[in-house]
């Protein structure tokens, strides 16, 4: 009996993946639990295990193929004991090749055109007249027809510019294709993919293809910036006491080999402040505001091609040594794309630290559905006034970006005041 092997959904939001590597070949026998392939998602590269026993009879997707849809058949097994052989299934086309032709049906007389065609039908008719071909998935075409969306007006985000379901869902419903203006639409002006040869000569740049991380990051942050009403709150922190406490903590932990960073201490302070102000540890939903019962702190980590935010879960319950150990492990595996989905999803708050790169102050874009993100600048010596005297202190500027649907100005200010107390008096985190 032939058993299909399909592209698995390795995270709740995964729609497609890249088949990075096969660990089997045709003729190999596999059993449940054997590693058969490596799948690259937008965030990580994960191993796929066999769930059935049998002999590999076909590999339908080549190694290195990109944009393979979830549930697409990627291989076939012949189960032990045999059985009726399944009809041959044509292999999926290689990357960049057109799909195999299907025998055409006998020609029939085309029906007369409708008096009032839908925008989608008008687009198809226009494409047929001009000789162009609309590259869209069957599901995208059905949705476009149902919602009155003109496919010619859309730019596909799928493999090789193919229009997919998400493109249709984001398009205005029921509207006909807008005629281009002399200056071009706002969308065309901000679309990074539309490079005009009149502006940049074709031989003056190298086009680097977008990987899964950068595509997803670009889409999510664009939606966040455009759709979430947000505002920043900025304060200065004096961190001399924090730095001296860190020195003493690391001296005490020297025997264990653990080294606590300033960022580890800030993670703990953020978590403690979130538990003090549960109305700030929240996410906006259409059904209501979700107030989280624990502080799951997402920490921005730079990786090739973008950023990823591994999560320190229940950070308010963990000591600095445990936070330091977890962050070292998470950051290392993040850079190797070895994180599991549950390790970079489900955060309730984010922290992004560019201080080690010399950035004094910045504001981050929200990481939805989290309600706040803290941007941490460099600690540096500054001249300040204390008790009417001019002195030198080590100062750090932080900016809290808030989702105004969840956190208003007063709530954000109260959270920052508590966070400042924990940072400037770190022993308060022991109470």
N, C-alpha and C positions, 0 to 999 in steps of 0.2 A: 504494500500500500504506500502510495506517495504522500509525504507530509510536507507542506510548505513551511518555510522559515521566513518570517516577515520582519520588516524593520520595526524594532520595539520603540515604544514611547518611554524614554528614560527619565523624563521629568513631566510634570503636569502641563507645562506650556510648550513642550516640544511638538513641532509640526513636521519637521524634516531633519535629517542628519546626514553626515558624510561617512561613507564606509572607508575608514582609514586603512584597515588591514584585515586580510583573511588569515586565520590560523589553521584552516583546513583546506584541502583540495579535493577534487572529484575522486571518489574511490575510498576516501578515508571513512573509517567507522567511528561514530561518536556515541556517547552515552550522556544521559542527563548530568549537567554540572560541568561538562567539558567546555573550555573556552573555544569559541568558533570564530569570533571576529572582534575587532575594535571599532566602536562607533564614536565619531567626534560630534558632539553637540555644540550649541552656542557657547557653553561654559566649560566643558570638560571632555576628556577622552575616556570612554568607559568600555570595559570588557563585556561581551555578550556571551551568555552560557547557553548550551543546548538544553532543551526541555524534553526532547524525545530521543529515543535510541534508533539508530539506523545507519545507513551508508549514504554519504553525500553523492548525489547523482548529478546535480547541476548547481553552478554558481551563476546566478542570473544578473548580478551586479558586479562590475569590475572593481578591483581594489583601487581606491582613490576617487571613486565616484562621489559627486557632491549633490546636495539637494534631493536626497532620496526620501520620499514621503513616508511618514509613519504608516505602518500596515502594508506597505508595498512588499511583494514577495521578492526576497533577495537570494534564496537558495531553495533546494528541494532535497529531501531525504527519502530513501527507499527503506521503509520500516522492516525490521527483522521479520522473517517469515514470508515476506513477499506479499503478493496479492495482485489485483488487477492494476495494470500500469496506467497511470494517468496520461491523458493526451499531452503531447509535447507542447510546452509553453515557450513562446519565443523569448529570447533573452532581451532584457532592457537595452536600449541603445547606449553606446558609449558616450561619454561626456562630449558634447559638441556635435554629435551625429544626429541627423533627423530620424524620427521614429520610422519603424518599418512600415511599408505600405500595406494596407489591407485591401484584398480584392474588392473591386468596386461592384456595386449592385447594378442591375440593368438600368439604363437611363430611363427617366420618366419625364413627362411634360411638367415643367415648373408651373406652379400656380401663379395667377396674376398677382402683382404687388398689392399690398393692402393700402387702403386710402389713407389711414393714419397709422403708420408703422411706429413701433416703440423706439426710443433712442437707441437701444441695443440692436434692434433690427436695422435701423437706419445706418448704424455704424458698420454692421456686417455687410450691408448692401454697398456702402461707400468703399469698404475695403475690397469687395469683389470687383467693383468697377475699376478701381485704381490698380488692381493686381496685387495689393498688399494682403498679408495674411495676419489675422489676429492670433497672437500666441497667448492662449488662455486655457486653463484647465477646464474640463467639462463642468465641474462644480461651479467654477467662477462664471461660466457662460450661463448656467441655469439661474444663478443668483442675480446676475446682471439683467436677465430677461424678466425675472419676477419683480425686481426693484426699479426697472426703468433706467438702468445705468448704461451709458455709452462706453463700450470697451475701448474705442479709439481715443477717448479722452483720458485713459488711465495709463500710468507707467507701471509696468509689472515689476514686482520685487522678488519674483521667483527665479529659478535658474534660467540664465540666458534671457532675462527680461520677460519671462512668462508671467502673465497675470494670474494671480492665485486668489483664493477666497478672501484673504485679509485685505487685498487691494480693493475688492468690490465692496466689502463691508465698510471701508473707510470713505468711500466715494459718496458724494451728494446723491440722494435718491430722487429719481423722477426727472432729473434735469437733462436737457439736451447738451450736446457738446458745445462749449463756448468757443466762439471764434477768436483766434489769436489777435492780440492788439499789437500796435506798431512797436511798443516798447517791451512786449512780452508780459506774461502774467507774473504775479508775485511768486508763484510756485516755481516758474521757470528761472526766476532770478536767484532763488535760494537753493535750487536743486543742485547738489554737488556733482551729480552724474552728467549734467548737461554742459560739456565743455565746448565752447564755440571756437572754431578754428580761426575766426577773425580776432580773437583775444589771445589765445595761446597757439602758437604753431605746433602742429602735430608732433614734430621731432624735438620739441623743447621740454618735454616732461616724460616721466615714466609712469604708466598707469599701474598701480598696485591693486590687485583684486581684493574685495572685501571678504574677510573671513567671518565665521558665524558670530564671534564675540563682538566685532565692530558693527555688524549689521544690527544685532539685537540692541546693543548699547545705543546706537544712533536712533533707532526707532523709539525705544523706551524714554530716552531723555528728551527727545523732541516732543513726544506726547506729554511728558511731565511739564516741560517748560511752557508749552502752549495751552495746556488744559487745566493745570492745577494753579489756583490763585495762591501766590506765595509772597513772603516778605522776609527781609533779613533783620537780625538783631545782633549788634556788635558790642563786645566789652573787652577790656584789658584785664589780664590776670597777673598778679605778682607771684612768681614761681620759685623764688629763692628757697623757701621752706620746703617745697616739694622736691627740689633738686638735692638738698641736704638729706632729706628723708630717704630718697632713692639710694644715695651713697651708703647710708647705714643699712638699708634693707639688703643691698647686694653684698655687703660685707658679711652680714649674718647668713646669707644664702650661698656663700662662696663654696662651702663644702659640698653642696648638692649640685653645683655647676649651673644653677639657674641664675639668669641675669634679667632683672626687671627693667623695662624701658619706661621712658616718660609716657609713651603711648599706652602702655599697659596700665599705668596709674590713671590716665585719663579715661580709659574704658571703664575702669572700676568706678570712678567718680560719676561718669555718665549714668551707669546703671543705678547707683545709689540715688542720684537725683531723679531718675525716672520713677523709682519706687516711692520716693517722697511725694511726687506729683503725678499720680496715675492718669490724670486728665491730659497730660502731655505725652504719655506712652500710649498713643492711640492711632487708629487708621480710619479714614473716611470710607464708608460704603454707601450704596444707594439705600440700604435698609436701615442705616444708623451708624453711629460712631462706635467702633470696636475698641474698647479699652482693654489693653493686654494685661494679663495677670503676672507676667514676668518680663524682665528686661533682656531681650535678645539683641545684642549690639552687633550690627554689621560694620565691618572695617574695610575700607577701600584699599585694595592691593593692586598695584600696577603689574600687568602681565603683557606679553607680546600681543599687540593688536588691540589693547584697551584696558579696561578695569574689571575686577570682579570683587564681590563683597562677601568673603567668608564670615560666618556668624559665630560669635561667642555666646552660646545659649546660657540663660539663667546667670548672667554675669554678676548679678548682685549677690549670689550665693557663693562665689568663688574667691579664693584668696589671690593675691598678686602673683604668687609663684605659679599657681595653676593657670591663670590667665596668660602669663608669659609663655609657659610651655605650650598651651593650646595655640596661641597666635603664631609661634615659631613654626609649628607643624602645619597649621592651616595655610600660612603664607607660602611655605615651601611647596606644598602640594598644589596650591593655586597656580603657581608659576609653571608647574609641570602639567597643568590641566588634569589633575588627578582627584579633584574634589567630587564628592557625591552630591546630588541635587539637594539633599537635606542639609548639607553643610554650607550652601550659599543662598538658600531660600528661607523665608520665614522670619527675617529680622524685623524688629519693631522700631529701630532707630539706627542711624548711620553716623559714622565718624570718618572724616577724611583729613589726613595730616600731611601737609606739604612743607611743614616747618624744616624738616631735614634737608630740603632742597633750597632753603633760603627765602622762601615766600613769606612775606611779613603778614599779609592779610588777603583773604579771598572769600568768595561765597560760592557754595556748591549748589547744583541743581538737585532737587528732591529725588529720592529713590523710592518711587511709589511701590506698595501702598503705605510706606512709612510716613509718619506725620512730621518728622523733623530730621535734619542732618546738620552736624556740627563740623565746621571748617576750622582747622587748627593751623595757626601760623607759627613762625619761628620764635623761639625764646631768645631774647637779646637784651643786652644792657642798655637801659634808657635812663635819662634824667627825669626824675619824678619829684613831686612835692609831697612830703609826709610830715604831718604835724608842723606845718608852716616852714619846713626846712627843705632845701633842695638836696636830694640824695640820688645815688645811683642804685637802681634795682633791676633784677632780671624780669622782664615783662614778656607776656605772650598775648597776642590778639586772637580772639576766636569769634566766629560769626555763626549764628544759629539761623538756618533757613527753615521757615515754618509753613506748613499747609494751613492757610487761613480758614479752611472749612473745619479744621479740627482744633488748631491751636491759635488763639487770638494773641494780641500783643501782650496783654497782662499775664496770660498763662505762660507764654514764652519767657517773659521777663522774670517771673517767679522761678521758673526752672533754672534760668541762668544764674540767678542769685544763689540758689542752693548749690549748683555746680561750682560756682566760684568759691563758696565756703569750703567744699570738700577739697578743692585744688589748693587753696591757700592755707588750709588747716587739714592736711591729710590724715592726721590722727583721728579726725572726726569720723572717718570711714570705718573706724574700729568700734564705734559705739553701737 
